[in-house]
Structures are given as structure tokens and as C-alpha cells.
Amino acid sequence: MKKLMLGNEAFARGLYEAGCKVVSSYPGTPSTEITEAAAKYEEIYAEWAPNEKVAMEVALGASIAGVRSFCGMKHVGLNVAADPLYTAGYTGVTGGMVIAVADDPGMHSSQNEQDSRHHAAASKTMMIEPSDSAECKEYTKMAFELSEKFDVPVIVRMSTRVAHSQSAVELCDREEREPIPYEKNAAKYVMMPGNAIRRHPVVEDRMRAIAEYGENCPLNTVEYNDTEIGVVTAGICYQYAKEALGDKVSYLKLGIVNPMPINIIKDFASKCKKIIVIEELDDVIETHCKKNGIECQGKELFGWLGEINQVIIRDKVLGIKPEFDTFEDTVPVRPPVMCAGCPHRGLFYCLSKLKVTVSGDIGCYTLGATAPLCAMDSTICMGASISALHGYNKALGADAEKKSVAVIGDSTFMHSGMTGLVNIAYNATNSTVIILDNSITGMTGHQQNPTTGKNLKGDPAAAVNLEELCHAIGIKSVRVVDPYHMAETEAVIKEELAKEEPSVIISRRPCALLKYVKHKPALHCDQDKCVGCKQCLKIGCPAISIHDGKMVIDHTQCVGCGICTEMCKLGAIKGEE
């Protein structure tokens, strides 16, 4: 039977059919749905780990135990997991170990356009790259076979378009596999220097063997059409090229992108007059071709930035530009904003009003940087807000400590914020950290985390008490505020900034989009009292607008949070009467 599936869903199906037993991941768009879909199969144990490093270590531990395992993450998550990954390249595996890393060309939901193929090369692991949902499933199954065949973790490189597009996938039965019996093998798995140095030659031999396998394998394929132009490509770029160029060119599709073969590319190039490499982000394939004496064009045509598409390929390769109509009217921009009733809005308004420097972090609350709040000064990576605040205050001293804070979400705090807070307590800056506890991992689609009391499947789980954790870390002053009460929130921020000690404020209010949150009726504006001062617009609520000089509330969006009532000094905003 065939079924239309997202690439991520098809990947999870591949895990199921391949007999995968253990899945551990951290949510990150565009990879999240792989683990969510895998959790629906009762035969697979699936969990959300606190971060990607932990997930990678869980998967490696399961592999050492002899079962097939998986961990998934987005491209920046692979940075967090790099430490165990690079050592796993040396240890190899027992049961097959597969890693999904989803790159995000175009930065649809990311802070950079990192190309994860560099991690595969540097960690001396194998990487394969599917181009559609059907290949996501089949490549995942093959990845387990290759992992066990070559004793190597296999990374499957996804991209936003492959992960979130749909195509037909043939469903097959699960292949149950008995665990490979565990045998103590310190020389292989205890990576102290004396053992690791003996593993390195094994790693190099393995990479040569994989490259040789790639010369004649079902993952690297050739399609000869017109040989005037030969296209070397991989992943989603293959689909773009096929749609844009059809049978006007020949294709070498690389399913294995690390280590890449040599002879199959040379043979393909010898039969084509001109070679064009089509790849998103960095010139990995192009560099491989050129260093092996293959003349080709690539980045000089397509550039280094963002996504490639069919229009670009048709233009650069065939010189055909599309016909199009222009729309002369100016279309208003629609920038992303925090949702109506978002618990972070009131907090960020207070921070903006107090004109403090805000060291930001990764989450929906990063929208606090946008107008009209403009209440964030930096956003670097998961957990960096706290460490960066400490560095900022160490650099500038006591005056900076009185007018700077860090903001971090509850899930991000558990991911990598705790160690930064330990650093503040241990190395002593009078820094104020605000944990935005919205009771969920919001940005990636409402996944549970260690503070919520539920696991991936929604079952009851141990819940970290943030107040007690902060006390245990060494923070004596820990306060809890409700960001819907802005006056109280502002007062607490001022008090904690004034203290001569490190402090934590927990801004606690569930995400307005959680299904169990019961909202109040929508507010309305008394048009007779409204003078059109526009003070209410300063909180940036999408439910509020101005019509004919008066404030209007969209009742389909308003959740009755009431923070706008604190903005209006005339009492024009009211609830149900």
C-alpha cells in the first residue's frame, strides 16, 4: 500500500520498518516530526532528551547494547551533539545507529545556514541524503544496514523542503531484529588515548572502504540523456534539477555525500561535455570534483546563499527566464509577532519600558526583539543568554549589572541554560536571569520537556522544580511573577536588579495556545472613552488595531489576557458587562 507522507513521517516509517528499538531526540524545526511520528509506533521506545548531546549519547548507548537506535535534530543541534558524534566516529557501533540532521537553507526557522556535510567529513562518519519522502524511508532502512556493515554511525541529511514536503511512500512490514549480544570490548569503546590512537587507522580504512562501496551502489545513480551538460547533484536539488531541466541534461545523483566516490564522477564527467554541480549552501561536491581534476561549474552560477529552486536552475543552466506579471500595489508587510495572549508580551513590555539590556535566547520569545517592543539586544544560540550576560557584566562592571538581564525559556534552560547559571553563581556576578516558563516547548510545536511533568507520549513523568533547582545551583534570590500582571512584574524586576547578588525571576504563565488553557471572554473598547492615544499599540498585540482614529479589538483573536487594560489610563478597555 502507498501513502502520501511528509519526509519526516516517511523517515519515522523507515525507523519502524528497519526494526529500530530506541529513539532519543531534541525537538528542532525542521526535524521535529520524525520523533513525534516514531513515538506512535508501540514497538519503538521514543523520548525527548534535554538536549541533542544527551540524545546522541542515549542512541550510542543503545547501539552498544546491540539494538538499532536513532537520534534526530536540526543542523545547529548537531553542534551541541558534536562531542559524542566525533568520538562515535572512532568507536563505531554494535547495533546500527542512524542520526537525522535537518539543514535549513534559507533560514526559515534558524539562526544560520550551516551545512552539516562538514560535520560528517570532520567526524569521519557516513552521510547519505534523500531527495523525497520515498527515499527518506528507503534510505533510513539502508542507513541501518550500512551502519552495521561498515561499523559506523550514519547521518541522514535532511533539508526543510525534503522534511516538510509530501510524496507517495510504499508501506512495508516491520523487520524485527534480535539484539546483537553485548560483549565487553574496552579497546573499541573506552576512548582513552591509548585505545583511541589505535582506532584512528581503523577509521581511515573504513572511510576508504565506504568510498569504494560508493563507486557502484544503489545510492549513487546515473541517468544519461543529452550529454552536452552533465549535472552532479544530491538531495532536494536533484528534484529541482529534474523539474527544471528534464531530459535536456544528464544526471549523477549522489545519495552518499560523505565520503564521496571518485571514479563514478570521473566516468560521468568523461561522457559529458560540461559538468555543472548543483548544491545548496557550501561547495562540498564542487570542491570534491575539482580536487580530483574534474572541471566543473557550481557556486559561480548559483551562489552561496539560501535555497536554490527550479526557476534559478532553468535560468542559470539553460538561460530561460520565466514570464511573470508584476503587482504594482504596495503589499503591507506581515512580520511574525507573538500570539494574542502570549505570556511573554507583558514581560517584554516591562523590559522595554525599563530600558534594560536584554541578553536573549532561542525560542518564540526571540520575537521580543521585534517592533514595537524591541526588547532584546542579542540572540546567539541555545543557552547563550545566561553565559553572555555574565560575560557582559564582567566586562562592564557594577553599573551594567543594575540594568541588564538574560531571558531564557523553560525548555531552553533545561537544554543548556543550567550550566550558565552555575557559572553566574560560582563566579559571582550580580546578574539577573529571567526564566520564561510557559509550561511547554513552544517554538517547535508544543513538545514536552523536563519541567512539564509529562514525557513524549504524554504520560506522567518527573517534573523539575525550577525554583528548587535554582536554589540548588546557588541562587538565593528566586522570585515568581505572572507576566499578565505588568505592574507587579515591573516592580520585581526593579527589586532584583537592585540586589547585590545573583537572582532569578521566573515569569510563569502557560502558553496561550495550549489546549488546556481556559481563556477569558474577549475584551472590547468603549469608543466614547477612547481618545485614540495609541498607547495600547505599544504592547504589539495582533488583536488590537486602530480604525477611524479609535482602538478596536478583534474578538476572534483576543483571549482576554487583560494586559492592554494596564496600558489604557482612561478605562476604555473593558471585559464583559
PECORVEN-V774772 format. One record per helix or strand. SS is the DSSP state (H for helix, E for strand). FROM is the first residue (numbers start at 1). TO is the last residue. If there is no record, write none. Layout:
ss,from,to
SS,FROM,TO
SS,FROM,TO
//
This chain:
ss,from,to
E,2,6
H,7,17
E,22,25
H,32,38
E,45,48
H,52,64
E,69,74
H,75,80
H,82,91
E,97,103
H,117,123
E,126,128
H,133,150
E,154,159
H,160,164
E,166,170
H,186,189
H,193,216
E,221,223
E,229,233
H,236,248
E,250,253
E,256,258
H,263,270
E,274,278
H,284,291
E,297,297
H,299,302
H,310,318
H,344,354
E,357,360
H,364,369
E,378,379
H,384,396
H,398,401
E,404,409
H,410,427
E,432,437
E,441,441
E,447,447
E,454,454
E,460,460
H,466,473
E,477,481
H,486,498
E,503,508
E,524,525
H,535,539
E,544,547
E,550,553
H,563,567
E,573,574
//
